[in-house]
Amino acid sequence: MDVGRHPNIELLAYSEVEKVDGESGDFRITIRKKARYVDEEKCTGCGECAEKCPTVISDDYNMGLGEAKAIYRYFAQGIPSAYTIDANHCRQFHPKKKCGVCAKKCQAKAIDYDQQDQMIEVGAGAIIAATGYDLFDAQKTPQYGYGRIPNVITALELERLLSASGPTEGHLYRPSDLALQKDLSEQEKRSKKLLKTLGRHEKKFGQTSDEFYPLYESGELQGKDYDKWAQQLKEHRELTQEIEGKREKADKIAAAKRLAFIQCVGSRDIRFNRHCSSFCCMHSIKEAIIAREHDSEVEVSVFGMDIRAVGKGFEEYRNRGARKSGIRYIRSRVAEITENGDATPVVWYEDTLTREVRQVPADLVILATACEPASGVKQLAEILGIELNNFGFFKTGGSQPIDTTRPGVFTCGCAQGPMDIPESVAQASSAAARAAQILLKG
């Protein structure tokens, strides 16, 4: 928030760098500011547009575990606090569909469907590339069942489930149970619509559906209207049976109790990423401790080649997780994850201490996926005129870990390589100091 209010800081959110000219101390940067179709200066962030928007899409911020609208604010603390229209899903941008609800409901008159991308040129003495990172696509390891077994999720998806602002308000419900509740809700809505339709038939012909159907089956009542009535009645009865079965299952839904973390998914693997992702082990331990704080009955197992607790106090944190939160660290290699009939994942692994093959059922399996270079890093490196290292991150010198291969261009955080938050913050301060040195030289 302080950054957004600072008089000497200009935020160009939802923008991309197109071109960089010049040299250290005198860069000219061309930036494409993308069209939001919402005027940032007018938008008050009230949210009435999103509330009334009829188009429901997947919520990317919650990793697809929740729903959003075609006009959205990516997350609550975003700066600027303005909404954005997803032109790929908004009905207003499709020739066969017209809507305009958000424009009608916006009292600030901030909606602008005709807004275009803007090209902006800025001058800078120094550049800091802090592009962050992407997570390894767990579907590249099909033996773990991600995308196929609903209760196999990634560590970041677990992070959203544990968050009070997440799709489950902090309750650790399984994705299979969430899908069941969603299907049940949709079927109940469908059932109500069919009941209304059957009611119209009953009113029209002056008899109940139960009275009508035996006569229809015997052939006494014939005609298109009767055929339609019979078909809708049959559909309603079948739907009612499905709803009753799902309600029984829904009544038994409870929060997940058995958690299994699989470490090094996509990292320390010559097929995908040879590097260690640095923060995954401690992130899994942190999530396990939080899960235990939510529910003391939760049981946690962490499967990994080893736990790399590299950092001040990290080994003590690891031991505290085992001592106070009951986390089991299992030195192992997970070979496969299968699924039982009740949607329970089963982890098959080799215990590398006893050399035995074992299996463990779990309510949720969490994959600690690798840290990879952010998408578009290669293109940005070409624009900035800097080199990448063998792992695809921005290349820096051993004695100058902030400096890239082009003078005046610096980097920090996971743009340079996998690292945790404290180290990223420290590097950000170093990068700011190096940039200041360039500016002070004039």
Backbone torsions as a table, in degrees:
resi	resn	phi	psi	omega
1	MET	NA	-38.0	179.6
2	ASP	-63.6	-36.9	178.9
3	VAL	-63.1	-41.9	-179.4
4	GLY	-65.0	-27.2	-178.7
5	ARG	-95.3	-8.3	-174.1
6	HIS	-69.5	130.9	-176.0
7	PRO	-68.1	-22.7	-177.0
8	ASN	-100.7	8.7	179.5
9	ILE	-118.4	125.4	176.5
10	GLU	-110.2	118.7	179.7
11	LEU	-93.6	126.0	175.8
12	LEU	-115.1	76.8	179.7
13	ALA	-74.3	159.5	179.1
14	TYR	55.4	48.0	-177.0
15	SER	-136.6	160.1	178.6
16	GLU	-135.5	144.1	176.3
17	VAL	-78.4	127.6	-178.8
18	GLU	-101.8	-34.6	-173.0
19	LYS	-158.3	143.9	177.1
20	VAL	-131.4	121.3	176.8
21	ASP	-120.0	167.8	175.8
22	GLY	94.3	-162.8	-176.4
23	GLU	-142.5	178.2	-178.5
24	SER	-54.4	126.5	-177.7
25	GLY	95.5	-17.1	-178.1
26	ASP	-153.1	70.9	177.4
27	PHE	-93.4	144.0	170.9
28	ARG	-117.2	118.5	-172.4
29	ILE	-116.3	125.8	176.5
30	THR	-97.8	126.2	-173.8
31	ILE	-124.1	135.2	173.7
32	ARG	-95.5	113.2	176.1
33	LYS	-92.0	110.8	-172.8
34	LYS	-71.5	151.9	179.4
35	ALA	-74.9	124.7	174.4
36	ARG	-88.4	-20.8	-171.2
37	TYR	65.6	18.2	174.6
38	VAL	-138.3	129.9	178.8
39	ASP	-75.0	114.3	-177.4
40	GLU	-61.7	-33.6	-177.3
41	GLU	-71.1	-32.1	-177.1
42	LYS	-89.9	-32.1	-174.4
43	CYS	-63.0	129.6	179.5
44	THR	-99.3	-5.1	179.3
45	GLY	72.2	25.1	-176.5
46	CYS	-69.7	-30.0	176.9
47	GLY	87.3	3.6	-178.4
48	GLU	-65.9	-31.6	179.3
49	CYS	-63.3	-45.6	-179.6
50	ALA	-67.9	-34.1	-179.5
51	GLU	-64.1	-36.7	-176.4
52	LYS	-93.6	-11.7	-177.7
53	CYS	-61.5	129.9	-177.4
54	PRO	-84.8	-9.6	-174.9
55	THR	-95.8	117.7	-179.2
56	VAL	-101.0	131.1	178.5
57	ILE	-129.4	172.7	177.5
58	SER	-71.8	140.9	-178.5
59	ASP	-87.9	103.0	-178.1
60	ASP	-65.0	-35.9	-178.6
61	TYR	-63.1	-35.7	177.1
62	ASN	-93.9	24.5	173.4
63	MET	58.9	32.3	178.2
64	GLY	76.9	5.6	-179.3
65	LEU	-84.3	-12.8	178.9
66	GLY	-129.1	-169.5	-179.2
67	GLU	-122.7	149.3	176.1
68	ALA	-132.2	-177.0	178.4
69	LYS	-112.2	167.0	-179.5
70	ALA	-67.8	-20.6	168.6
71	ILE	-112.4	124.7	-167.5
72	TYR	-147.5	162.7	166.7
73	ARG	-116.4	123.5	-168.2
74	TYR	-55.3	-46.3	172.1
75	PHE	-153.5	161.5	-166.4
76	ALA	-62.0	-35.7	-174.9
77	GLN	-92.1	12.9	-176.5
78	GLY	-64.1	145.8	177.4
79	ILE	-123.6	124.1	0.9
80	PRO	-74.6	156.1	-178.3
81	SER	-83.2	61.8	-177.0
82	ALA	-121.9	152.8	180.0
83	TYR	-87.6	160.9	-179.6
84	THR	-133.5	140.5	177.6
85	ILE	-96.9	128.8	175.1
86	ASP	-83.6	102.0	-174.4
87	ALA	-65.8	-21.2	179.9
88	ASN	-72.6	-21.9	-177.0
89	HIS	-118.8	-21.2	-178.0
90	CYS	-63.8	131.7	-177.8
91	ARG	-65.4	-27.5	-177.5
92	GLN	-64.1	-24.6	-176.6
93	PHE	-97.2	9.2	175.9
94	HIS	-110.1	129.5	-173.5
95	PRO	-61.7	-29.4	-177.5
96	LYS	-89.7	-7.4	-179.0
97	LYS	-129.0	133.0	176.4
98	LYS	-127.2	143.8	-176.1
99	CYS	-135.9	-85.9	178.6
100	GLY	77.4	13.6	-178.1
101	VAL	-62.8	-43.2	-176.5
102	CYS	-63.1	-37.7	178.8
103	ALA	-66.3	-35.7	179.5
104	LYS	-70.7	-34.8	-176.1
105	LYS	-86.7	-18.8	-176.6
106	CYS	-75.6	108.8	-179.6
107	GLN	-71.9	-24.1	-179.4
108	ALA	-82.9	-4.5	-178.9
109	LYS	56.8	43.0	-176.3
110	ALA	-91.4	-13.0	-176.7
111	ILE	-76.7	130.0	-179.6
112	ASP	-139.2	94.9	-177.8
113	TYR	-69.1	-16.1	-178.2
114	ASP	-95.3	3.6	-178.5
115	GLN	-60.3	141.1	-178.8
116	GLN	-119.8	160.3	173.7
117	ASP	-60.8	146.4	178.0
118	GLN	-116.3	140.9	174.8
119	MET	-101.4	122.2	-176.1
120	ILE	-120.8	138.8	176.1
121	GLU	-115.6	128.2	179.9
122	VAL	-127.3	154.1	176.2
123	GLY	-103.2	145.1	-180.0
124	ALA	-151.4	145.4	176.6
125	GLY	-84.8	-28.7	-178.6
126	ALA	-145.6	158.0	-179.1
127	ILE	-127.9	135.4	174.0
128	ILE	-118.2	117.4	179.0
129	ALA	-94.2	107.0	179.8
130	ALA	-124.9	75.8	-170.2
131	THR	-87.6	-4.3	-179.5
132	GLY	72.5	-147.4	-175.1
133	TYR	-151.4	168.6	171.3
134	ASP	-116.0	162.4	176.7
135	LEU	-99.1	145.0	177.6
136	PHE	-58.5	137.8	178.1
137	ASP	-76.5	107.8	-174.7
138	ALA	-66.8	-14.0	177.4
139	GLN	-70.2	-12.5	176.1
140	LYS	-74.4	-10.5	174.9
141	THR	-114.5	76.9	-173.3
142	PRO	-61.7	-20.4	-179.8
143	GLN	-65.8	-18.1	178.9
144	TYR	-92.1	-8.0	171.2
145	GLY	76.4	11.7	-179.6
146	TYR	-65.0	131.2	-176.6
147	GLY	88.9	-16.1	178.7
148	ARG	-111.5	-41.1	175.8
149	ILE	-99.3	113.7	-170.6
150	PRO	-61.1	-29.0	-176.1
151	ASN	-94.9	19.9	167.3
152	VAL	-106.1	115.7	-174.8
153	ILE	-126.9	172.9	176.6
154	THR	-95.7	166.2	-179.0
155	ALA	-62.2	-35.5	-179.6
156	LEU	-71.3	-33.1	175.1
157	GLU	-66.1	-39.4	175.6
158	LEU	-62.6	-38.0	178.4
159	GLU	-57.2	-42.4	179.8
160	ARG	-71.2	-36.0	178.3
161	LEU	-65.9	-34.0	-178.2
162	LEU	-80.9	-13.5	-177.3
163	SER	-78.6	138.1	178.2
164	ALA	-63.8	-25.0	178.1
165	SER	-94.7	7.1	-177.6
166	GLY	-81.4	-175.2	-174.3
167	PRO	-67.6	-21.1	179.7
168	THR	-113.9	11.1	178.9
169	GLU	56.8	34.8	175.6
170	GLY	92.6	-7.3	178.3
171	HIS	-83.6	135.6	-173.3
172	LEU	-89.3	70.5	177.9
173	TYR	-88.6	146.7	-179.4
174	ARG	-75.9	144.7	177.5
175	PRO	-56.2	-34.8	178.0
176	SER	-64.1	-36.4	178.1
177	ASP	-71.9	-37.4	177.3
178	LEU	-64.5	-39.9	178.1
179	ALA	-65.8	-37.4	177.8
180	LEU	-63.4	-44.7	179.8
181	GLN	-64.9	-37.5	178.7
182	LYS	-66.4	-45.8	178.6
183	ASP	-60.9	-41.1	-179.9
184	LEU	-63.0	-42.6	179.0
185	SER	-63.0	-43.4	-179.9
186	GLU	-66.7	-38.9	178.9
187	GLN	-68.5	-35.4	177.6
188	GLU	-66.1	-37.8	175.8
189	LYS	-64.4	-42.4	178.5
190	ARG	-63.2	-39.5	179.6
191	SER	-63.4	-40.9	179.4
192	LYS	-64.1	-40.2	178.4
193	LYS	-64.3	-41.4	178.7
194	LEU	-65.4	-37.4	178.4
195	LEU	-62.0	-40.8	178.2
196	LYS	-64.6	-41.2	178.5
197	THR	-64.0	-44.0	177.6
198	LEU	-62.4	-36.0	178.0
199	GLY	-62.4	-37.9	178.5
200	ARG	-66.7	-40.2	176.7
201	HIS	-61.6	-43.9	-178.2
202	GLU	-63.6	-39.6	179.1
203	LYS	-68.1	-38.5	-178.0
204	LYS	-67.2	-41.8	-174.5
205	PHE	-102.4	-1.2	173.4
206	GLY	67.9	31.8	175.4
207	GLN	-152.7	157.6	-179.1
208	THR	-78.3	163.6	178.7
209	SER	-64.2	-35.8	178.7
210	ASP	-66.3	-33.9	177.6
211	GLU	-74.8	-36.9	-176.4
212	PHE	-69.3	-43.8	-168.1
213	TYR	-62.4	-42.2	177.2
214	PRO	-61.4	-36.4	179.4
215	LEU	-68.8	-36.3	179.1
216	TYR	-67.6	-43.5	-179.5
217	GLU	-64.9	-33.3	-179.8
218	SER	-76.9	-11.6	178.3
219	GLY	93.6	4.7	-179.3
220	GLU	-72.1	-31.8	-179.6
221	LEU	-111.5	121.5	-179.4
222	GLN	-135.9	151.8	-179.6
223	GLY	139.7	163.4	-177.8
224	LYS	-63.2	-39.7	-179.9
225	ASP	-64.5	-39.8	179.3
226	TYR	-69.5	-37.2	178.1
227	ASP	-61.9	-43.2	-179.9
228	LYS	-65.5	-42.6	178.7
229	TRP	-60.4	-47.0	-178.7
230	ALA	-63.3	-40.8	-179.9
231	GLN	-64.8	-43.2	179.8
232	GLN	-69.5	-34.1	177.0
233	LEU	-66.0	-43.6	178.7
234	LYS	-62.8	-42.9	178.9
235	GLU	-61.8	-40.2	-179.4
236	HIS	-66.7	-39.8	179.3
237	ARG	-66.0	-42.1	178.0
238	GLU	-65.2	-40.5	179.4
239	LEU	-64.8	-38.8	179.1
240	THR	-61.8	-40.5	178.0
241	GLN	-64.7	-42.1	177.7
242	GLU	-62.7	-42.7	-179.0
243	ILE	-63.0	-41.9	179.6
244	GLU	-62.5	-41.2	178.6
245	GLY	-64.8	-41.1	-179.9
246	LYS	-72.7	-30.8	177.1
247	ARG	-65.3	-37.7	177.3
248	GLU	-62.2	-42.5	177.5
249	LYS	-67.9	-40.6	-178.3
250	ALA	-64.3	-33.7	179.2
251	ASP	-66.3	-21.4	-178.5
252	LYS	-95.1	-0.2	-178.1
253	ILE	-65.6	132.7	176.3
254	ALA	-140.5	164.7	179.0
255	ALA	-64.8	150.7	-179.6
256	ALA	-63.9	137.4	-178.5
257	LYS	-111.0	-31.1	-176.8
258	ARG	-110.3	114.6	-178.8
259	LEU	-112.8	136.3	176.8
260	ALA	-125.8	118.9	178.0
261	PHE	-97.9	129.6	176.5
262	ILE	-108.1	115.9	-176.3
263	GLN	-87.4	162.9	172.8
264	CYS	57.6	43.1	177.0
265	VAL	-84.1	103.6	-179.0
266	GLY	93.3	-7.6	176.9
267	SER	-116.7	160.1	-174.7
268	ARG	53.7	39.7	-174.8
269	ASP	-138.9	119.0	-175.1
270	ILE	-66.0	-15.7	178.8
271	ARG	-76.1	-27.3	-172.8
272	PHE	-126.8	-72.8	-178.6
273	ASN	-132.1	119.1	-178.1
274	ARG	-76.2	-18.9	-175.5
275	HIS	-82.9	157.2	171.3
276	CYS	-83.7	137.6	-176.2
277	SER	-84.0	3.0	164.8
278	SER	74.8	-55.3	-171.3
279	PHE	-100.4	-5.6	-172.4
280	CYS	-61.6	-43.0	-177.3
281	CYS	-61.6	-48.5	-177.6
282	MET	-69.9	-32.3	177.9
283	HIS	-65.1	-41.9	178.6
284	SER	-64.1	-41.9	179.4
285	ILE	-64.2	-41.5	179.0
286	LYS	-61.3	-45.8	-179.9
287	GLU	-64.1	-38.0	178.6
288	ALA	-63.6	-41.3	179.0
289	ILE	-65.8	-41.4	178.9
290	ILE	-64.2	-41.1	178.6
291	ALA	-60.6	-39.0	177.9
292	ARG	-68.6	-33.4	176.9
293	GLU	-67.6	-33.9	176.4
294	HIS	-68.3	-39.9	-174.9
295	ASP	-148.7	113.2	-176.5
296	SER	-68.4	-12.5	-180.0
297	GLU	-86.9	-4.3	-179.1
298	VAL	-67.6	135.8	176.0
299	GLU	-112.4	131.6	-174.0
300	VAL	-123.8	132.5	172.4
301	SER	-124.1	134.0	178.8
302	VAL	-115.4	116.5	-178.3
303	PHE	-100.9	124.8	179.0
304	GLY	-164.6	160.7	176.2
305	MET	-62.1	-38.8	175.3
306	ASP	-169.2	166.1	176.6
307	ILE	-104.3	119.1	-178.5
308	ARG	-99.0	90.2	179.9
309	ALA	-97.0	74.6	-175.2
310	VAL	-99.9	104.4	-179.2
311	GLY	157.9	160.6	-177.4
312	LYS	-65.4	121.1	178.0
313	GLY	82.0	-1.6	-176.1
314	PHE	-69.5	-41.1	-179.9
315	GLU	-64.3	-38.9	177.2
316	GLU	-64.4	-37.9	178.3
317	TYR	-64.8	-42.0	177.8
318	ARG	-60.1	-46.6	-179.3
319	ASN	-66.0	-36.5	178.2
320	ARG	-65.5	-34.6	176.5
321	GLY	-60.9	-39.9	178.9
322	ALA	-73.7	-40.1	-173.8
323	ARG	-75.8	-45.4	-173.8
324	LYS	-97.5	-30.4	-177.1
325	SER	-105.0	-0.9	176.0
326	GLY	68.7	26.5	-179.7
327	ILE	-72.6	131.8	176.1
328	ARG	-98.1	121.8	175.6
329	TYR	-97.8	116.1	-176.0
330	ILE	-111.5	110.4	178.2
331	ARG	-72.7	114.8	-168.1
332	SER	-164.3	171.5	168.6
333	ARG	-125.5	115.3	180.0
334	VAL	-80.1	125.2	-177.3
335	ALA	-92.5	-39.1	-171.6
336	GLU	-161.2	155.0	172.2
337	ILE	-125.7	123.3	178.1
338	THR	-112.2	-176.9	-175.3
339	GLU	-136.2	133.3	174.1
340	ASN	-80.0	173.8	-178.5
341	GLY	-65.3	-23.3	-179.9
342	ASP	-96.7	24.6	177.7
343	ALA	68.3	21.2	177.8
344	THR	-89.9	121.0	176.9
345	PRO	-70.4	147.8	176.9
346	VAL	-123.7	122.7	-178.3
347	VAL	-92.5	120.3	176.2
348	TRP	-102.8	126.0	-175.5
349	TYR	-148.6	161.5	172.4
350	GLU	-103.5	121.7	173.4
351	ASP	-73.6	109.8	-173.5
352	THR	-76.2	-5.8	174.3
353	LEU	-88.5	-42.3	-179.7
354	THR	-98.1	-11.0	-178.1
355	ARG	60.3	37.4	178.6
356	GLU	-113.9	144.2	174.8
357	VAL	-88.7	126.9	-176.2
358	ARG	-134.1	168.3	176.6
359	GLN	-136.6	145.0	-179.7
360	VAL	-137.7	122.0	174.2
361	PRO	-77.2	149.5	179.8
362	ALA	-145.6	148.6	175.6
363	ASP	-72.6	-38.2	178.0
364	LEU	-136.3	135.4	171.8
365	VAL	-111.0	128.3	-176.3
366	ILE	-113.8	122.9	-179.2
367	LEU	-95.7	119.2	176.9
368	ALA	-83.7	90.9	-172.9
369	THR	-79.3	154.4	-173.6
370	ALA	-69.6	153.8	172.2
371	CYS	-88.0	121.7	-178.5
372	GLU	-120.9	160.7	175.4
373	PRO	-57.6	143.6	-178.6
374	ALA	-61.9	148.2	177.3
375	SER	-62.5	138.9	-179.1
376	GLY	89.2	-0.5	-178.5
377	VAL	-63.8	-39.5	-179.5
378	LYS	-62.5	-43.3	179.2
379	GLN	-66.7	-39.7	179.2
380	LEU	-66.0	-37.8	178.4
381	ALA	-61.1	-38.5	177.9
382	GLU	-66.9	-40.7	179.0
383	ILE	-65.0	-42.3	-178.0
384	LEU	-79.5	-16.2	-179.0
385	GLY	73.8	37.4	179.6
386	ILE	-122.0	164.9	-175.7
387	GLU	-99.9	159.0	174.1
388	LEU	-108.2	153.9	176.6
389	ASN	-86.5	-174.7	-175.8
390	ASN	-65.1	-18.6	-178.4
391	PHE	-98.0	-1.6	177.8
392	GLY	93.6	2.7	176.5
393	PHE	-91.9	168.4	178.9
394	PHE	-64.5	132.5	-176.9
395	LYS	-79.8	134.2	177.8
396	THR	-132.0	167.3	179.2
397	GLY	-85.4	153.8	179.9
398	GLY	-64.7	-40.0	-179.3
399	SER	-88.0	-13.7	178.6
400	GLN	-130.4	78.2	-171.9
401	PRO	-69.9	-4.2	179.2
402	ILE	-102.7	-24.8	-174.6
403	ASP	-82.3	131.2	174.0
404	THR	-85.7	-171.6	-178.1
405	THR	-80.9	0.6	176.5
406	ARG	-118.9	126.2	-179.9
407	PRO	-57.4	136.3	178.6
408	GLY	89.2	-7.1	178.1
409	VAL	-112.4	121.5	-176.5
410	PHE	-120.7	167.7	179.8
411	THR	-144.0	164.6	179.3
412	CYS	-161.7	166.0	176.8
413	GLY	67.6	-152.0	-175.7
414	CYS	-72.3	-1.8	170.9
415	ALA	-69.8	-26.5	179.8
416	GLN	-91.8	-27.1	-179.5
417	GLY	164.5	166.3	-178.0
418	PRO	-61.0	132.2	176.3
419	MET	-161.4	160.3	-177.7
420	ASP	-86.6	-179.6	-174.7
421	ILE	-63.6	-49.7	-179.1
422	PRO	-56.9	-42.4	179.7
423	GLU	-68.2	-37.0	178.0
424	SER	-63.8	-41.1	179.1
425	VAL	-64.9	-42.2	178.8
426	ALA	-63.0	-41.5	178.4
427	GLN	-66.8	-35.4	178.3
428	ALA	-61.8	-40.4	176.7
429	SER	-64.1	-39.9	178.6
430	SER	-64.8	-41.7	179.4
431	ALA	-63.9	-40.1	177.9
432	ALA	-63.4	-38.8	178.8
433	ALA	-66.4	-40.5	178.7
434	ARG	-66.3	-39.7	177.3
435	ALA	-63.9	-39.5	179.0
436	ALA	-62.1	-36.0	177.5
437	GLN	-60.6	-40.3	178.0
438	ILE	-63.4	-44.6	-176.1
439	LEU	-68.5	-35.9	-179.6
440	LEU	-69.5	-23.9	177.9
441	LYS	-74.5	-11.4	176.8
442	GLY	84.8	NA	NA
